[in-house]
């Protein structure tokens, strides 16, 4: 998992802040998943993060979920990303 976290950290743009990283496992299929939530100054920043994560060999099947303008600050977007994690040697 340290490689996964290092890869994720390297892909997050400077203007994006992650507020949650949650892992789940489908033991039956031997698959691992991450949900990442955070805040960004624009939808473009969220799309930029998604594109950076998609370019990684560690993640696949990335989807944006629950993206909306913050209720408390109209200049901030909250977002979520779901993705499968490919752990080499697992």
C-alpha positions as CSV (number, residue, x, y, z in Angstrom):
1,X,0.0,0.0,0.0
2,X,2.9,2.4,0.5
3,X,3.5,2.3,-3.3
4,X,-0.2,3.1,-3.9
5,X,-0.1,6.0,-1.5
6,X,3.1,7.4,-3.0
7,X,1.7,7.1,-6.5
8,X,-1.6,8.9,-5.5
9,X,0.4,11.6,-3.7
10,X,2.5,12.2,-6.9
11,X,-0.7,12.6,-9.0
12,X,-2.6,15.1,-6.8
13,X,-2.3,18.7,-8.2
14,X,-1.1,21.3,-5.7
15,X,-4.4,23.1,-5.6
16,X,-6.4,20.0,-4.7
17,X,-6.7,18.8,-1.1
18,X,-7.7,15.2,-0.3
19,X,-10.0,14.9,2.8
20,X,-10.6,11.1,2.7
21,X,-8.9,8.0,1.4
22,X,-10.8,4.8,2.0
23,X,-9.9,1.3,0.8
24,X,-12.2,-1.6,0.3
25,X,-11.5,-5.2,-0.9
26,X,-13.6,-7.6,-2.9
27,X,-12.0,-10.8,-1.4
28,X,-14.0,-13.1,-3.6
29,X,-12.5,-11.5,-6.8
30,X,-9.2,-10.4,-5.2
31,X,-9.7,-6.8,-6.1
32,X,-8.9,-3.6,-4.2
33,X,-10.6,-0.3,-4.5
34,X,-10.0,3.3,-3.3
35,X,-12.5,6.1,-2.7
36,X,-10.8,9.5,-2.6
37,X,-12.7,12.6,-1.5
38,X,-11.5,16.2,-1.4
39,X,-11.8,19.8,-2.3
40,X,-10.7,21.7,-5.4
41,X,-10.9,25.3,-6.6
42,X,-12.6,24.4,-9.9
43,X,-14.1,21.5,-11.8
44,X,-11.1,21.8,-14.1
45,X,-8.9,20.9,-11.1
46,X,-11.0,17.8,-10.4
47,X,-10.8,16.7,-14.1
48,X,-7.0,17.3,-14.0
49,X,-6.7,15.0,-10.9
50,X,-8.8,12.4,-12.7
51,X,-6.6,12.5,-15.8
52,X,-3.4,12.3,-13.7
53,X,-4.8,9.3,-11.9
54,X,-5.9,7.6,-15.1
55,X,-2.3,8.0,-16.5
56,X,-1.0,5.9,-13.6
57,X,-0.2,2.2,-14.0
58,X,-1.4,1.7,-10.4
59,X,-5.1,2.7,-10.9
60,X,-7.9,1.9,-13.3
61,X,-11.6,2.3,-13.8
62,X,-11.6,5.8,-12.3
63,X,-14.9,7.5,-12.0
64,X,-15.9,10.9,-10.6
65,X,-18.7,10.8,-8.0
66,X,-20.6,13.3,-5.9
67,X,-18.9,16.4,-7.4
68,X,-20.6,19.7,-6.5
69,X,-20.0,23.3,-5.5
70,X,-19.5,23.6,-1.7
71,X,-22.5,24.8,0.2
72,X,-20.3,27.0,2.4
73,X,-17.9,28.4,-0.2
74,X,-19.0,28.9,-3.8
75,X,-15.4,29.0,-4.9
76,X,-14.7,25.4,-3.8
77,X,-15.9,22.1,-5.3
78,X,-16.1,19.0,-3.3
79,X,-15.6,15.7,-5.1
80,X,-15.1,12.0,-4.9
81,X,-13.2,9.5,-7.1
82,X,-13.7,5.8,-7.1
83,X,-11.0,3.6,-8.6
84,X,-9.6,0.1,-8.7
85,X,-6.1,-0.4,-7.4
86,X,-3.7,-2.7,-9.2
87,X,-1.2,-3.9,-6.6
88,X,1.7,-5.6,-8.2
89,X,2.6,-9.0,-6.8
90,X,-0.7,-9.2,-4.9
